[in-house]
């Protein structure tokens, strides 16, 4: 999921003025379908009639979505295509297109789920696995449901950095550049700031220690302003990156498999970090709403949860037993002792909404 595209958010938001009304100037109404009133079999039947699904922010290389989509096509006959974009861009697109919707389902950072719901661009669907989803990982009606979690980690190019950091304190003592990505739009980057805050005595109600951490890196000339995509990692342009663990592990394995000279180490910060989730949102105006619901059903099934784990993500359903070879792909549990989940989601939603502006004013102004 490349959360770093430039200019798309403003373009899409401008489109709201054009797409926000019907032909006669009337307010556009969402898809008139009550997914929660249908049985799984009814949804499957109608999904097969629709025959396809268009996703956003769910590319093949992120959390093993590629295998998930392949299995959905094999099992249910649904063809799929994805347009990669950030959480903010996904919501903006749903809002902008409305009755001219081209997309059905998206995958957004947990803090963006309530935002999408508040904007009225989500279609509720609880799935048959509803009771196994923790209360913090879903809204009351199924407007958004977390499918998997990740923990903010460091990925180090050990060909460029000999001593890989295992804490945020280590990073401050280093002489290498650090990449975090676009804090304005990317959930991964925003949680990177929160992780730094936690490591330095803050939390979701107090991000100042995290902002101060990155402001110091910027003033040292050590904050890399480039993208955190796979291409830059593969090209050796990123020395130390701050990523979700599932992205870092996936990228490291992918690059090392094709380049025997490449060497990466993924570490979990031992002085504090954050665990959070990603949630599916079904477009309220989805052209293929039943296909979207069926996709969510599969994602939360045992098979779907194992597929996510194959992509190094941790399934939201704790009852799912992972095969031994899949479990081995994940970092050992005892490395996560300093990781903590978001306790005050309301405070974090509020902080995340203004974090981009704070980053611009207090960090980017210090970049050398």
C-alpha positions, 0 to 999 in steps of 0.5 A: 500500500503506497500511502505516499501519492501526492496531490490526489486528496485535494483533487478528490475532495474537489470532486465532491462538489461535482459528484455530491449531487444527483442529476437534478441537484438532489442529495445522492443516496447511498446504496439501498441494501441492508447487508446485515439482513441477508444470510451468508448464502444470499450474499454469496449468490448475489455476489456471484451475480455481480461477478467482480469487485474493485478495491482500494488500498489493498495491493498484492504486496501488502499483507498478502492481499494478492493470495487473498484475492486469488483465493476469493476468485477461485472460491467465488468466481469474483474478479478483482482489481485494486487501486493503491492509495492511502487511507485518507485518499480512499475515504476522499474517493468514496466521498467524491464519487458517490453515485458514480462510484467505481470502488467497492471496498477499502482497507484503512488504518483503524483511526480512519474507520470512524472518520469514514463512518462519520462521513457516511461513506460506509455500508455496514456488514457484521459478517458471521464472525462478528462475535469473535471480533474484539469490541475495540476492533469494530463499530456497533453495526459493522461499518468498519471491522479490523481484520489484522494488526501490526506493530511499528518496527524498524527495518535496517539495511545492514549493508549501510548501517552496521548496528541496527537500532532496537530502540528509538533511543538507539536511533537518536545516537545513530548517524544514518537517515531515517525514513517514516513516510507521509505523516499527512496521509499515511496511517503507518507514518502516523503510528510511527509518530505515536510509537516514538511518543510512547517510547519517550513517555507519551501516548495517544493523548500526548504526541509531543514526545514523538513530535520532539523526537522527529524534530530532533532528527530533522534538525540533525539533517537525518530525516529522509523525506522520500517515499517508504515504498518497496522500490526505494528499499530495494534500491538501497535508498533507505537506511533505516525505515519505520514500518509496520512489522508485516510490511518490513518483514515482507519487504525484507524477504522479497528483496533478499529473495531476488538479491542475494547481496541485500541484507535487512534486519527487522527489529521491534523497538524495545523502549516502546511502540504501538500495535494497531489495526487495519479495517475494511470499509465497504463503500456506501455507494458500492457498485458491487456491495454483495461482492464487497461483503463476501470479500469481508466474510472471506477475510475474516474466515480461517483461510483469510486470516491465515492468508494475512498471517502469510503476509506477516500480519497478525490476525484479529481472530485469536481462535485461528490456529496458524500452520507452523510454517506461517507462525515461523514467518512472524517475529517471536512474541517476546520481542513485543513486550514494550508494544502497547495498543491504543487505549483511548481511541477517541483521543487518538482519532482526534490527535491523528486528525490534526497530526499532519498540520502539527508535523508540518509546523513543528517537524518539517520546518526544521528539516535540513 
